[in-house]
Amino acid sequence: MKKNLIYTVAFLLCGSFLFGSCQDMLNPDSNRVEYEFEDWTPSDSVYSVLGILKTVQGVADRHILLNELRADLITVNRTKAIAEVQEIYNSNFANWETNKYLEVKDYYTIINNCNIFLNRVDTTLSNNGKRYMLPEYVAVKSIRAWTYLQLAVNHNEIPFFTEPITKHSVAEEMMNLPKLSRNEVFDKLIADILPYEDPIVYPMPSWDNEKASIFSIEYGNENKFETAKLFVPIRMLLGEMYLWKGDYKNAAKFFYGQISGVASIENANLTYNGRKQYDDYSNYIARTGLNNKGTTGLNSSYSALYDVSEIKSKSTLLTLIPFSMNEKNGTTSELATIFSPAGDAVSAQVYASPAIVSLAQRQMYCNYDASTKEPEYGDVYNYPGDLRIKATTFSETANDQMKTKYSNIIIKFNHEEKEYNLFGSDLEASSQTSIPTLYIMLQRAELAYLRLAEALVGLDSQGYDGAMEVAMSILKEGAKKRYEVMLNRREVKTERLDEEGNVILGEDEQPLYDTTVEYDELLVFNFSLTEFEKNKGIHSRGAGESEKNIYYALNPLCIARYHGLTEKNEDNVEIVPEDIVFEYQDSLNYMRDIILDELALELSWEGFRFGDLVRFAGVMNDVDVLAKRVAGREEKNEVTYRNAGFVYDADLYNKMSDEANWYLPLPDTVVK
């Protein structure tokens, strides 16, 4: 018999919603289910929101696992992985009722608790003219929107309600309403949070350390972080939902707004007026470089991003979910146990897939020799490809079960930065950290840039000339100037006239013409401020000086290389065969493919991958974008999925070619 979702919702309130006082917040047996708003204070507001945040911790692990296990960047240890992990990895949902990672009640716990808070809170309450409950109100709206976003992406059609459920009769009414499609959910969420998109007018809460101490990282003495980073920025949520809807103009607007602090992209005379929200975005591209052609040990800047001992230093961090070091002190995460168990790495349940390792190896690392002013490419180094895989994984040679040769044990979730040689032999087991997962980086600035690039390519497909080139600049050299994107750009030739209106003729007695550029709309993305001067292309994070790399560009040679169609001329130079001509659609597909590759290289295992594959497959109207990548995850392919020599599991390919298998199950019967 199918599980009855009504009971997973109606009883949320009897112990999951924590509010009213700190004592109640920490007491899981609390059965108070009504707010008391008499003499409400800012502290009450804080403790209520902290209670909601604790419920968010309950879905953090599965946010990572549901998106990564089903995709192409992970393979499982079939002798160590628990049954629930293997079921999700195989997209086998026959036992979904008993798989703890497929339980939806925890998501609806968060949603219902948010509904109660938003329904009851009085945002007009003020102190010295300050509406002191407004930041928490906006923060809870962001939590609810993020939670619904995860449900909509994973399930496609879901029950949706914003009224608080406090008794069975209301639950029965709400949960029996027709399910809404993903886009219908996004339409409602956009309308709900759009009025609060400006972070200057509607900032997230800023609490003192005493109130927020329950969510302080338990490592070191003073490793605190801004409490605003416990919440997802409204602009990131809006950009994400518009991206899913294919509204690329609005998606670009909000991702650009998140980066720059300015929401508008319509005004060609755009000025910032001191409204930059984050001053450190321009410094986020710290290139992982090579010393002495790869022979010198160094700390990787990319690896340092995941060092659990230094959360304060991560200027690109937008949102995190923190955990306790042990169950005695609070909620803990299982991710360290799943990805790289302390002191027993060979018992890892999952590995970096051969697919992500080979993707990294296929990248052409470029080092620019300042003395010769010539680029040097990967084959002169010990490691020829992208370094990010090396910076966040390690192997014990004798236990390299996935035959990846190196880089298969993932340490993104419990990494402690150490000095080691990225380019020598495999890392020793002693480099394995014993630190548990203390936080999940839910979103960071790099995501905003990559999402902006995706939106720009979408704009180009809708007639905005030049948008694809801006996207390429984000990947290749970094956004650091003023860009103009025009809708339906066209050159108009008009006859040149003299003062009397007569046509002016040239020496050949033919009319002279003036050429002007016309367009239906102008969008401006202004990265000309000094804060952005140091921007590097995102691909430079792991592949050297991408700006100088002739093999990483938007041109026929690079498109042909991606497809494996180049040949060598008599001078042994790689060229495009004369009989191959690429159309606009080829350029469009190439840009989407390399953005999808860059999302894998930069954001591997961070909880986005399967959703990204679904979205790109839909936009490109090609199930192979998802199906071939997933089916080829256990193979070390030396070619891209577009090449005829790409190797993959035929049975898994057939399964993932059916879009019905892209979404997680929900109960067929809601109320019986």
C-alpha positions in Angstrom: 0.0 0.0 0.0 1.3 3.4 -0.9 2.4 5.6 1.9 -0.2 8.2 3.0 1.4 11.6 2.6 -1.2 13.3 4.8 0.3 11.7 7.9 3.8 12.8 7.0 2.5 16.4 7.0 -0.1 16.6 9.6 2.2 15.5 12.4 5.1 17.7 11.4 4.2 20.1 14.1 4.4 17.8 17.0 8.1 18.1 17.6 9.8 19.4 14.4 8.8 23.0 14.7 10.9 24.7 17.4 10.1 28.2 18.6 9.1 30.4 21.4 12.2 30.0 23.6 15.7 28.6 23.3 14.7 25.7 25.6 11.8 24.8 23.3 14.0 25.1 20.3 16.4 22.5 21.6 13.8 20.2 22.9 12.7 17.7 20.2 9.8 16.5 22.3 8.1 19.9 22.4 4.5 19.6 21.5 3.7 23.3 21.3 2.0 23.9 17.9 0.7 27.5 18.2 2.7 30.7 18.2 2.2 33.2 21.1 2.7 36.7 19.7 2.0 38.7 22.9 5.1 40.6 23.9 7.0 39.2 20.9 10.6 40.2 20.9 13.5 40.0 18.4 14.9 37.1 20.3 11.7 35.2 19.8 11.9 35.8 16.1 15.5 34.6 16.0 14.8 31.4 17.9 11.8 30.6 15.7 13.9 31.0 12.5 16.7 28.9 14.1 14.2 26.2 14.7 13.3 26.2 11.0 17.0 26.1 10.1 17.5 23.0 12.2 14.9 21.3 10.0 16.8 22.4 6.9 19.8 20.5 8.3 17.6 17.3 8.0 17.6 17.6 4.2 21.1 18.8 3.5 22.7 15.4 3.0 20.0 14.3 0.6 20.3 17.5 -1.3 23.8 16.4 -2.2 23.1 12.7 -2.6 19.9 12.9 -4.7 21.6 15.2 -7.2 24.9 13.5 -7.4 24.2 9.8 -7.1 21.9 9.8 -10.1 24.3 11.8 -12.3 27.7 11.2 -13.9 30.3 12.4 -11.4 30.0 9.6 -8.9 30.4 5.8 -8.9 29.5 3.6 -6.0 31.6 1.1 -4.1 29.3 -1.9 -4.6 30.7 -3.8 -1.6 30.5 -0.9 0.8 27.7 1.4 -0.2 24.4 0.9 1.8 21.3 -0.3 -0.1 19.7 3.2 -0.1 22.7 4.7 -1.8 22.9 2.0 -4.4 19.2 2.2 -5.1 19.5 6.0 -5.9 22.6 5.4 -7.9 20.8 2.9 -10.1 17.6 5.1 -10.2 15.9 2.1 -8.7 12.9 3.4 -6.8 11.0 0.1 -6.2 11.8 0.4 -2.5 11.2 4.2 -2.3 8.9 3.9 0.7 11.7 2.6 2.9 14.6 4.6 1.5 15.3 7.3 4.0 16.8 9.6 1.3 13.6 9.5 -0.8 11.3 10.5 2.1 9.6 13.8 1.3 8.1 14.5 4.7 11.2 16.4 5.9 10.8 18.9 3.0 7.2 19.5 3.9 8.2 19.8 7.5 10.3 22.8 6.5 7.6 24.2 4.2 4.8 23.9 6.8 6.9 25.4 9.5 7.7 28.3 7.2 4.0 28.7 6.4 3.2 28.9 10.1 5.8 31.6 10.8 4.9 33.6 7.7 1.2 33.4 8.4 1.5 34.5 12.1 4.4 36.9 12.2 3.6 40.6 12.3 6.1 42.5 10.1 4.8 45.9 11.1 6.2 45.6 14.6 9.0 48.2 15.0 11.5 49.5 17.4 13.0 53.0 16.8 11.4 53.0 13.4 13.0 49.6 12.4 10.7 46.8 11.5 12.7 44.3 13.4 10.9 41.1 12.2 11.2 41.9 8.5 14.7 40.3 7.9 13.5 37.1 9.5 10.3 37.3 7.4 12.3 37.6 4.2 14.8 34.9 5.3 11.9 32.4 5.9 10.5 33.2 2.5 13.9 32.3 1.0 14.0 29.0 3.0 10.5 28.0 1.7 11.3 29.0 -1.9 14.6 27.0 -1.8 12.8 23.9 -0.3 10.1 24.0 -3.0 12.7 24.5 -5.6 14.4 21.2 -4.6 11.1 19.3 -4.6 10.1 20.7 -8.0 13.4 19.8 -9.6 13.5 16.3 -8.1 9.8 15.4 -8.5 8.6 17.6 -11.4 5.0 17.7 -10.1 4.4 18.3 -6.4 1.7 19.3 -3.8 2.0 23.0 -3.2 0.5 25.0 -0.4 1.3 28.2 1.5 -1.4 28.0 4.2 -0.3 26.6 7.6 -1.5 23.0 8.3 -2.3 22.7 12.0 -5.0 20.0 11.9 -6.0 17.0 9.9 -9.0 18.6 8.1 -6.8 21.4 6.7 -4.1 18.8 5.8 -6.6 16.7 3.9 -7.8 19.7 2.0 -4.4 21.0 1.1 -2.7 17.7 0.2 -5.6 16.6 -2.0 -5.3 19.6 -4.3 -4.0 18.8 -7.8 -0.3 18.7 -8.0 1.4 21.6 -9.7 4.0 21.3 -12.4 7.5 22.6 -11.9 6.8 25.8 -13.9 3.6 26.4 -12.0 5.4 26.1 -8.7 8.1 28.5 -9.9 5.5 31.1 -11.0 4.0 31.1 -7.5 7.4 31.3 -5.8 8.6 34.1 -8.1 5.5 36.2 -7.3 6.1 35.5 -3.6 9.7 36.5 -3.3 10.2 39.0 -6.2 9.2 42.1 -4.0 12.1 41.3 -1.7 14.9 40.8 -4.2 16.9 43.9 -3.3 19.3 42.9 -0.5 20.0 46.5 0.4 16.3 47.2 1.1 15.6 43.7 2.5 18.8 42.3 4.1 19.0 38.9 5.6 19.1 38.6 9.4 22.3 39.6 11.2 22.4 38.1 14.7 25.0 38.3 17.4 27.2 35.4 18.1 25.4 34.4 21.3 22.0 33.9 19.5 23.6 32.2 16.5 26.2 30.2 18.5 24.2 27.0 17.9 25.2 27.3 14.2 28.9 28.3 14.7 31.4 26.0 13.1 32.9 23.9 15.8 36.5 24.1 14.7 39.1 26.5 16.2 38.4 29.2 18.7 36.8 32.0 16.6 35.6 30.3 13.4 32.3 32.2 13.2 30.6 33.4 10.0 28.0 35.9 9.0 24.5 34.7 9.9 23.2 36.1 6.6 25.0 33.2 5.0 22.5 30.8 6.6 20.0 31.8 3.9 19.9 31.7 0.1 20.0 35.1 -1.5 16.6 36.0 -3.1 18.3 37.0 -6.4 19.9 33.5 -6.7 16.6 31.9 -6.2 14.9 34.1 -8.8 17.7 33.6 -11.3 17.5 29.8 -10.8 13.8 29.6 -11.3 13.8 31.9 -14.4 16.6 29.8 -15.8 14.4 26.6 -15.5 11.5 28.5 -17.1 13.7 29.6 -20.1 13.2 33.3 -19.2 16.8 34.1 -19.9 16.5 37.8 -19.7 15.2 37.7 -16.1 17.7 34.9 -15.2 20.6 37.0 -16.4 19.2 40.1 -14.7 19.2 38.4 -11.2 22.5 36.5 -11.5 24.1 39.7 -12.7 22.4 41.6 -9.9 23.7 39.1 -7.4 27.3 39.5 -8.6 27.2 43.3 -9.0 24.7 44.4 -6.5 22.7 46.1 -9.3 19.4 44.6 -10.4 18.9 46.4 -13.7 20.4 45.3 -17.0 18.2 47.5 -19.3 20.0 50.8 -18.7 23.0 51.5 -21.0 24.1 54.3 -18.6 24.1 52.0 -15.6 25.9 53.3 -12.6 26.5 51.5 -9.3 26.0 54.3 -6.7 27.9 52.3 -4.1 25.4 49.5 -4.1 27.9 46.6 -4.5 26.9 44.0 -2.0 30.0 41.9 -2.1 33.4 43.4 -2.5 35.4 40.2 -3.0 33.7 38.7 -6.1 36.4 40.0 -8.3 39.1 38.1 -6.5 37.3 34.7 -6.6 39.4 33.4 -9.5 42.6 32.4 -7.8 44.2 30.3 -10.4 45.6 26.9 -9.4 49.0 27.2 -11.0 52.0 25.0 -11.6 55.5 25.7 -10.3 58.5 24.3 -12.2 56.3 22.5 -14.7 54.3 20.6 -12.0 57.1 19.3 -9.8 56.7 21.6 -6.8 54.3 20.9 -4.0 51.9 23.7 -3.1 48.6 24.4 -1.5 45.9 24.6 -4.1 43.7 27.7 -3.9 40.8 25.5 -5.0 41.5 22.9 -2.4 41.7 25.6 0.3 38.1 26.6 -0.5 37.0 23.3 1.2 39.3 23.5 4.2 36.9 23.1 7.1 39.2 24.8 9.5 38.8 28.3 7.9 35.2 29.2 7.0 35.8 32.9 7.6 38.2 33.2 4.8 35.8 32.0 2.1 34.8 35.4 0.5 32.9 33.7 -2.3 30.5 31.8 0.0 26.9 32.8 -0.3 25.1 30.1 1.7 26.1 27.3 3.9 24.4 24.6 6.1 26.5 24.0 9.2 26.6 20.8 11.4 27.9 19.7 14.7 31.0 17.6 15.2 29.1 15.0 17.1 25.5 14.1 17.9 25.9 15.1 21.5 26.3 18.8 20.4 23.6 18.8 17.7 22.7 17.7 14.2 25.5 15.9 12.3 26.0 15.0 8.6 26.6 11.6 7.1 28.5 12.9 4.1 32.0 12.3 5.5 31.1 8.7 6.2 29.7 8.2 2.7 32.5 10.0 0.8 35.6 9.5 2.8 35.3 7.9 6.2 37.9 9.1 8.7 40.9 6.8 8.9 39.3 4.2 6.6 39.1 5.7 3.2 38.8 2.3 1.5 35.4 2.0 3.1 34.1 5.0 1.1 30.7 4.3 -0.3 31.2 6.4 -3.4 34.1 7.5 -5.6 34.8 10.3 -8.1 33.7 8.6 -11.3 36.0 7.7 -14.1 33.9 10.1 -16.1 34.8 13.2 -14.1 38.5 12.1 -13.9 38.7 11.6 -17.7 36.8 14.9 -18.2 39.5 16.7 -16.2 42.3 14.9 -18.1 40.8 15.9 -21.4 41.2 19.6 -20.6 44.2 21.3 -22.2 46.2 22.9 -19.4 47.9 26.1 -20.6 50.8 27.8 -19.0 51.9 31.2 -20.4 55.6 31.8 -20.5 56.1 35.5 -19.9 59.6 35.4 -21.2 58.8 33.9 -24.6 55.2 35.2 -24.6 54.1 31.8 -25.9 51.6 29.3 -24.3 52.8 25.9 -23.3 50.3 23.1 -23.2 49.5 20.1 -21.1 51.8 17.5 -22.5 54.9 19.3 -21.0 53.6 18.7 -17.5 53.2 15.6 -15.3 49.5 16.3 -15.2 48.1 17.5 -18.5 44.5 18.3 -17.6 42.4 20.3 -15.1 43.8 20.4 -11.6 40.6 20.8 -9.7 40.0 17.0 -9.6 43.5 16.6 -8.1 42.9 19.3 -5.5 39.8 17.7 -3.9 40.4 14.0 -4.2 43.1 11.5 -3.5 43.8 7.8 -3.9 45.5 4.9 -2.2 47.2 3.1 -5.1 46.5 -0.4 -3.7 42.8 0.4 -3.3 42.0 2.3 -6.5 38.9 0.2 -7.0 37.5 2.2 -9.9 40.8 1.9 -11.8 41.0 5.7 -12.2 44.7 5.6 -11.6 44.4 8.5 -9.2 41.9 11.0 -7.8 38.9 8.9 -6.8 38.3 9.5 -3.0 36.4 12.7 -2.6 37.4 15.0 0.3 35.3 18.0 -0.4 33.2 17.5 2.7 35.8 16.8 5.3 39.0 18.3 3.9 41.7 19.8 6.1 44.2 21.8 4.1 47.7 20.3 4.1 50.9 20.8 2.2 51.2 18.2 -0.5 52.4 17.6 -4.0 49.5 17.8 -6.4 51.6 16.6 -9.2 53.7 13.8 -7.9 52.6 10.3 -6.8 49.2 9.6 -5.2 48.6 11.2 -1.9 49.5 9.1 1.1 46.7 7.8 3.3 48.0 10.1 6.1 46.7 13.0 4.1 43.2 11.8 4.8 41.5 14.1 7.3 39.8 12.8 10.4 37.5 15.9 10.6 33.7 15.3 10.1 31.6 17.3 7.8 31.1 20.6 9.5 29.2 22.4 6.8 27.9 22.1 3.3 28.5 25.1 1.0 25.1 25.4 -0.5 25.9 28.2 -2.9 29.0 30.3 -3.8 29.8 33.1 -6.2 31.3 30.8 -8.8 27.8 29.4 -9.2 26.4 32.9 -10.0 28.9 33.4 -12.7 28.3 30.0 -14.3 24.5 30.5 -14.2 25.0 33.9 -15.8 27.0 32.3 -18.6 24.2 29.8 -19.1 21.6 32.5 -19.2 23.6 34.5 -21.7 23.8 31.6 -24.1 20.1 31.3 -23.7 19.7 35.0 -24.6 21.8 34.5 -27.7 19.5 31.7 -28.8 16.6 34.2 -28.5 18.2 36.8 -30.7 20.4 38.8 -28.4 23.5 39.3 -30.5 26.8 39.0 -28.7 25.5 37.3 -25.6 27.3 34.0 -26.4 30.6 35.9 -26.6 30.1 37.4 -23.2 29.4 33.9 -21.8 32.7 32.7 -23.3 34.5 35.6 -21.7 33.2 34.5 -18.3 34.8 31.1 -18.9 37.9 32.1 -20.7 39.3 35.5 -19.5 36.9 36.6 -16.8 34.2 39.3 -16.8 36.1 42.6 -16.4 34.7 45.2 -18.8 31.4 46.6 -20.1 29.5 44.4 -22.4 26.6 45.3 -24.6 24.1 42.7 -25.8 21.5 43.7 -28.4 18.2 42.1 -29.3 17.9 41.6 -33.1 21.0 43.6 -33.9 21.2 44.7 -37.5 23.3 47.0 -39.6 21.3 49.5 -41.7 22.8 51.1 -44.7 21.4 54.5 -45.7 22.4 56.7 -48.6 24.6 59.7 -47.6 22.9 63.0 -48.4 24.3 66.5 -48.7 22.7 69.5 -47.0 20.2 69.8 -49.8 19.1 66.2 -49.5 20.8 65.0 -52.6 22.6 61.7 -52.7 26.3 62.0 -52.5 28.2 60.0 -55.1 31.7 58.5 -54.9 34.5 58.6 -57.4 32.9 55.7 -59.2 29.7 57.7 -59.5 28.0 55.2 -57.1 26.0 56.4 -54.0 27.9 56.5 -50.8 26.3 54.9 -47.8 26.4 55.3 -44.0 26.1 52.2 -41.9 24.4 52.3 -38.5 23.5 49.7 -36.0 19.9 49.3 -34.9 18.4 46.9 -32.4 15.1 46.3 -30.5 16.7 46.3 -27.1 20.0 46.9 -25.4 21.2 45.1 -22.3 24.4 46.2 -20.5 26.5 44.0 -18.2 29.0 46.3 -16.7 32.0 44.7 -15.1 34.2 47.7 -15.7 34.7 48.6 -12.0 38.1 48.2 -10.5 36.7 45.4 -8.3 36.5 43.2 -11.3 39.9 44.0 -12.9 41.5 40.9 -11.3 38.8 38.5 -12.6 40.1 35.4 -14.3 38.1 33.0 -16.5 36.5 30.3 -14.5 38.2 27.7 -16.6 41.5 29.1 -15.2 40.6 27.7 -11.8 42.1 24.4 -12.9 43.4 24.7 -16.5 46.0 27.4 -16.3 45.9 30.6 -18.4 42.7 30.1 -20.3 42.9 33.6 -21.7 46.0 32.5 -23.7 44.7 29.1 -24.6 43.9 28.8 -28.3 42.3 25.4 -27.7 39.6 26.9 -25.4 37.6 29.4 -27.4 34.5 29.9 -29.4 35.6 29.1 -32.9 35.4 26.3 -35.5 38.7 24.7 -34.4 37.6 24.3 -30.8 34.1 23.1 -31.9 35.8 20.5 -34.2 38.1 19.4 -31.4 35.1 18.9 -29.1 33.6 16.6 -31.7 36.9 14.9 -32.5 36.8 16.1 -36.1 40.1 17.8 -36.6 43.0 16.6 -38.7 46.7 17.5 -39.0 48.1 19.4 -41.9 51.6 18.9 -43.5 53.1 21.0 -40.7 51.5 18.8 -38.1 49.2 21.6 -37.1 45.6 20.7 -36.0 43.1 22.1 -38.5 39.4 21.8 -39.4 38.9 19.7 -42.5 37.7 21.8 -45.5 34.5 19.8 -46.0 33.3 20.6 -42.4 31.2 23.7 -42.0 29.6 24.6 -38.7 26.3 26.3 -38.4 25.0 28.6 -35.6 23.3 25.6 -33.8 26.7 23.9 -33.6 28.2 27.0 -31.8 25.2 27.1 -29.5 25.5 23.4 -28.6 29.2 23.7 -28.1 28.8 26.6 -25.7 26.2 24.7 -23.7 28.3 21.6 -23.7 31.4 23.4 -22.3 29.4 25.3 -19.7 28.0 21.9 -18.6 31.5 20.6 -18.5 32.6 23.6 -16.5 29.8 23.1 -14.0 31.1 19.6 -13.5 34.7 20.7 -13.0 34.0 23.6 -10.7 30.9 22.4 -8.8 31.4 18.6 -8.7 29.5 16.8 -5.9 28.0 20.0 -4.6 24.4 19.1 -5.2 23.6 20.5 -8.7 24.6 17.9 -11.2 21.5 15.9 -12.0 19.3 19.0 -12.1 21.8 20.6 -14.5 21.7 17.6 -16.8 17.9 17.6 -16.8 17.7 21.4 -17.5 20.3 21.3 -20.3 18.8 18.2 -21.9 15.4 20.0 -22.0 16.8 23.2 -23.4 18.8 21.3 -26.1 15.9 19.0 -26.8 18.3 16.1 -26.6 18.0 13.3 -24.0 21.6 12.2 -24.9 22.9 15.2 -23.0 21.8 13.4 -19.8 21.5 9.8 -20.9 24.9 9.3 -22.5 26.8 11.2 -19.7 25.1 9.1 -17.0 25.5 5.9 -18.9 29.2 6.6 -19.5 30.0 7.5 -15.9 31.9 4.3 -15.1 34.1 4.6 -18.2 37.3 6.6 -18.6 36.3 8.0 -22.0 39.0 9.9 -23.8 36.4 11.6 -26.0 33.2 13.6 -25.4 29.7 12.1 -25.5 29.2 13.6 -28.9 32.0 11.4 -30.4 31.1 8.0 -32.0 33.8 6.3 -29.9 32.2 7.3 -26.6 31.6 4.1 -24.5 28.6 3.7 -22.2 26.3 1.2 -20.5 23.6 0.4 -23.1 21.0 -0.8 -20.5 21.5 2.3 -18.4 21.4 4.5 -21.5 18.0 3.0 -22.4 16.7 3.6 -18.9 17.9 7.2 -18.7 16.6 8.0 -22.2 13.1 7.8 -20.7 12.4 11.1 -19.1 10.0 9.4 -16.7 13.1 8.0 -15.0 14.5 11.4 -14.3 12.1 12.2 -11.5 11.7 10.8 -8.0 8.4 9.2 -6.9 5.6 10.7 -4.8 2.7 8.9 -3.3 -0.1 7.9 -5.7 -2.7 8.2 -3.0 -2.5 11.2 -0.8 -5.4 10.6 1.5 -7.3 7.4 2.0 
